[in-house]
Amino acid sequence: MPNEAGDIEVQPEIQLLETVLKDIAAGKLRVPKFQRPFVWRPEQMLDLFDSIERGYPIGSLLVWQTQEHLASLDTIGGLTIPAPEPNA
């Protein structure tokens, strides 16, 4: 969120994968249409989940919180992303 000077604030926050997946299932996390195309191969996805299961660091996920209504993707990598819940 912008601060009083109009600068963007970055707030690092640790979230459990379970929480992120629940937010996706509830439509609270969406992928904007301006995101680059999906490029991961199935074996890369499996490697990522293997790293998560083993507790290895996997980097970060950048989340942008906005009040704007933005067009978003309904599918990514063959998976359907649910529409936001009403009043979400």
Helices and strands as residue ranges (DSSP letters): H 17-25, H 42-54, E 75-76, E 79-80
